[in-house]
Amino acid sequence: MILKIDVHLNYRVSRPTDLLLQIEAAQLPEQKIRQTQTDFSDVSHFARVAADDDVGERIWLRAEGDFRCDYSATIEIERLSPDLANIPSTPPHLLPGEAVRYLMPSRYCPSDEFQAFVSAEFGHLSGGAQIAAMRDWINAAFSYVPGVSNPQTTALDSFVQRQGICRDYAHVLVTLARAAMIPARFASVYAPGVTPPDFHAVAEVYLDGSWHLVDPTNMGGPDSIVLIGVGADAANVAFLNIFGRAELVTQSVSVRPA
C-alpha cells in the first residue's frame, strides 16, 4: 500500500521556546519513503537527534512568534500481516535487551496492577492468541469517545471508564500485554482509517523474535500503518513536546491512499 501524508501545525509562541518534534515517518525496511518534505517558519535552532530504539528521528527547534510546520510524505508499506493468533511468545529469559524494558510498568501503563485480571481473563491463552483476545476484548468493551481523557489519563483510568481515544486504547493493550509477560511498547503512527483524521496510536508487541503492530481500535492493520516512533508509553512518543508555553492556532492531519 502507498499512502500520502500531509500534516500542518501552527502554534503561537510568546517567547523563545524549545520544541521537540516527532512527526516524520521512520525509515524502515518495511516502509519505504518515496518522497518527503518538512518545512518550518523561521527558527533560531534546528537539529536532528535519534528517537527511542533508533526508530525514527526527533527534531529540536527553538522558535518564537508564529511557528508553522508543514510535513508531506509518500510512503510505500511492505509490512507483512501474519495471523496474530498463530505467533508464539518468546520466553522472558530468551528476550533480547531491547525488549526487556518493555516488560516493566511505566508512567501510563501500571501493568503490575493488572496481573490478576489478565490471569483470570486471558490466562488460558498464550502468545499471539492471548494478544488477539486482549485486542478484541478492548475493542468490544470500550467506546471511542474523544474528549473524555486528557494527558494525565492512565491505562487504569481508561480501564475503569471503558472509554477513550486511540492513545487510551493503546495504553490499555500495552498494559495487559506486559501483565502477561509479553513485551509491549506504545507506537505513534499514521493510518488512513482514523476518524476523525489525526495522529494515531497503537501497540507493538514482541512475539517470536520480532515486533508486531496491533491496533485495538481496529482503525488500521499492520499493512496500512506508517510508524513514526515507539516508546514505553505516550510520554515518550509525543508528536510535539513544548518546553515552555505555546498556543495552538491550527492543526490538521491527512492520510490517504496515493
N, C-alpha and C positions, 0 to 999 in steps of 0.2 A: 504494500500500500504506500502511496505517496501523499503526504499531507502538506498543505500550505498553511503557515502560521504567520499571523500578524498581531503584534502587541503594541499598544500605545499607553504610555504613562505620563502624567502631568501632575507635578506637585509644586506647591508654593513654599519656598524655604526662606524664612525671615533673616537668617544669619548664616555665615559659613558653617556647613554641616557635613559630616562624613556619612556616606551612604554605601551600603554593601549590597550589590545587585546580583541575583542569580536567576536569570530568565532564559538564557540561551540553551538550546538543545545540546546535550552531551554528545561528543564524538565517540561513537561506539561501533564495534564490528557489526552489530545487528541493526543499527540505524545510521544510514549514510547521509551526510549533509550535502545536498546538491547545490544549494545556494543559501547564503546567509548575509545579513547586513544589520548592523546595530549603529544607530545614530543618536547623538546626545546634543542637547543645548550646551552652551559654554560651561565648562567645568574647569576648576583650577588644578585638579589632580585626576589621573586615570592610571590604574594598574590592575593587571590580571593576576589572580592567585588560584592555586589548586583548591578544589572543593573537597568535601569529605569523601574518603575512599578513592580519591582521584577520579570520581565520576563528575564530569563537567568542570566548569570554572566559575569563580566568583569575580566580580569587578569592584574594586574600590574606587569611589568617586568622592570628590569634595565639591559641593555646589552651593550656590546662593541665588535667591530670587526665584525666577520661573524655571524650574527644572523639567525638562522633557526628555523622554526616551522613546525611540521607535525601533522595534525589532521585527525583522521579517526573515523567514527561512522556508526552504522547501526540503523536506526530509523524506527519504525512502526507507521504509521499515521492512526489514527482512528477518524479524524475530519469529522463531517457531512458537507454536501454541499447542504444546502437548496436553494430553488429558491429565489434569492435575491429580485426579484420584488414583492414577497408576504410578505416581512418582514416590519412591520410598524416602524416608527421612535418613539423615546422617546421624549416627550415634554421637552424643555430645563429646565423648573422648576422642573422636576422629575429626572434630571440627578444626578447620584452619584458623589461624589467629584473627583474620579479618572478620570471621563470623562470630567469634566468641563474645565480643562486646554486645552483640545484638540478642544475647540470651538474657541480659540484665534489665531490671526496671530502669525507666528513665523519667524525666520530668512529667510528661503527659501520659506515660504508659506504666502504671503501677502493677506490673504483671504478677508480683508476689502476692497480691490481694485476690487473684483470680484462680489460684491453683485448685482450690476445692471445687469451684464451679466448673472448670474445664474438665476435671477428672470425672465429675458426675454427669456432665452433659455430652462430652466427646471422648471419654476415656476408652470406649470400646473400639475406637478407630486409631489409626496411626498415619504418619507421613502426610502425603498429599491428600489422601481421603479425609483426614482429620481437618486439614486446612479448608478443603472444599466444603465440608459440613459447617465449619465456622463461618465461612463466607456466605453460604446460603442462609444460615440462621440469622446473621446480621441483616441481610437484605430483606428477610421476611419480617423480622421483629422490629426493625427501625423504620421511622418515617423521615423522608428527606425534607427538612424544613429550614430554609435559610433564615438567619436572624436569631435562632434560639440559642446559639452558642457564641462564645467570644474567645479572645486569645488566651484566656485562663482556663477554659474548659478542658478537663482531663478525660481519659477513657472511662474512668469511674463515674464521672458526672454524666457522660453520654449513655453509659450502661443503665444508669438509674432512670434517666429521662426517656430513653428509647427514641431519640430523635436527634437530628443534627445535619451537618453537611459532609462533603467528602472527607474533609480533614478529620472529623469526628469518627466517621465510619472506618477510616484507615487506622486511627489510633486504637480503636477497639479491636480490630483484627490483629494488629501488631501485638497488642497486649495479650490476647488469647493465645496466639501462637507461642509467644515467649513463655507463658504459663505452662504450655505443653512441651517445653524444652526444644522448640524449633526456633532457630534464629530468625528474626524478622526486623525489617527496617522500614522507615517511612520514606516514600518516594514522591517527589514533586514531578508532575508530568503535564503533558498536553494530550488531549483526546478529543476527537471530533464530535462525540455524542454527548458532551457535557451540556446540561441545561439547568440554569442559564449559562451562556458561554463564559468561561472564567479559567483561571489556573485550576488544575485538578490535582488530587492527591489519592494515592493508592498504597497498598502494602507490597513489600517484596520479601519473600520467604526463601530460606536456604534449604533446599532439598536435594539429596543425591548428588552433592558436589557442585551445585550451581544455584544462582538466584533466579526466582520466578516471580513475575509481576502478577498481583491478584487484586482485582477491583471489587470490593464488597458492595459498591453501588450498582454494579452491572452496567455502568455507562460506557465502559471501554474494555476491550480484550487485549491481551499481550501483543497481538499483531496489529493493533491500531493505536498504540500508546507510544508517545515520544517522551523519553526520560530526560529530565533536566538535572536532577540531583537526588542524593539519598542522605539519610541521617538517622539518628536514634529516634527522633520524632520531629514535629513541626518546628521546634525551636532551632533545629539545625539546618532547615532547608527553606527558610522564608525567601520569597522572591525578592523582597526588599527589606533590609534592616536599616533603620534610620537612627543614627546616634545623635539625637537632638530632637527638634520639633519641625514638623512639616505638615502642610495642609493638602489633602487630596483635592485636586481640581477635576480631573477626568482619568478614567482607566477603561481600556477595552481589550478583549482577547478574542481573536477569531481563529478557529482551527477547522479546516475543511479539506476534503479530498481534492488533490490537484487535478 
